[in-house]
């Protein structure tokens, strides 16, 4: 099992990125969360089998149809999120 936090920048707010991320993560049976940050980026945490987490990160590098992902930063985490996947309030 692997837990990865990502911060995605570009045109990623106001384009359905959080809802799209939630759907994709649930399809892959990942736990975690996604939220908008005040600087215009989107932050997400994914927990599950390494190959599924890697697949989700690959999806995030492309994003939904109207997004334009410029940078995806990836951080390994040691603490797993609660079960399930949710959209958190912005920070």
NORSULFEN-V236015 format. One record per pair of residues at least 24 apart in sequence whose ideal C-beta (glycine too) atoms are under 10 Angstrom apart, sorted by the first residue. I is the first residue (numbers start at 1). GAP is how many residues later the second one is. Records with the same first field share a line. If there is no record, write none. Layout:
# NORSULFEN-V236015
I->GAP, GAP
This chain:
# NORSULFEN-V236015
1->30, 46, 47, 48, 49, 51, 52, 79
2->28, 44, 45, 46, 47, 48, 49, 50, 51, 52, 74, 75, 78
3->27, 28, 29, 42, 43, 44, 45, 50, 72, 73, 74, 75, 76, 77, 78
4->26, 28, 40, 41, 42, 43, 44, 46, 49, 50, 52, 53, 70, 71, 72, 73
5->27, 28, 38, 39, 40, 41, 42, 68, 69, 70, 71, 72, 76
6->26, 28, 35, 36, 37, 38, 39, 40, 47, 50, 51, 54, 55, 66, 67, 68, 69
7->30, 32, 34, 35, 36, 37, 64, 65, 66, 67, 68
8->26, 29, 33, 34, 35, 36, 49, 52, 53, 55, 59, 61, 62, 63, 64, 65, 66
9->28, 30, 31, 32, 33, 59, 60, 61, 62, 63, 64
10->30, 31, 32, 53, 57, 58, 59, 60, 61, 62
11->29, 52, 55, 56, 57, 58, 59
12->24, 25, 28, 29, 30, 48, 51, 52, 54, 55, 56, 57, 58, 59, 60
13->24, 26, 27, 28, 29, 54, 77
14->26, 52, 53
15->27, 48, 49, 50, 51, 52, 53
16->47, 48, 49, 50, 51
17->24, 25, 27, 43, 46, 47, 49, 50, 52
18->24, 26, 46, 68, 69, 70, 72
19->45, 68
20->39, 40, 43, 44, 45, 46, 47
21->25, 35, 38, 39, 42, 43, 64, 66
22->63, 64, 65
23->41, 62
24->31, 32, 35, 36, 40, 61
25->27, 28, 31, 34, 35, 59, 60, 61
26->58, 59, 60
27->25, 28, 29, 32, 58
28->24, 25, 27, 28, 31, 57
29->56
30->25, 26, 51, 54, 55
31->49, 50, 51, 52, 53, 54, 55
32->24, 45, 48, 49, 50, 51, 52, 53, 54, 56
33->48, 49, 51, 52, 53, 54, 55
34->26, 51, 52, 53, 54
35->51, 52, 53, 54, 55, 56
36->51, 52, 53, 54, 55
37->53, 54
38->52, 53
39->52
41->29, 30, 31, 32
42->25, 27, 30, 48
43->30, 32, 45, 47, 48
44->28, 41, 43, 44
45->30, 32, 34, 35, 36, 40, 43
46->31, 35, 39
47->30, 32, 33, 34, 35, 36, 38
48->32, 37
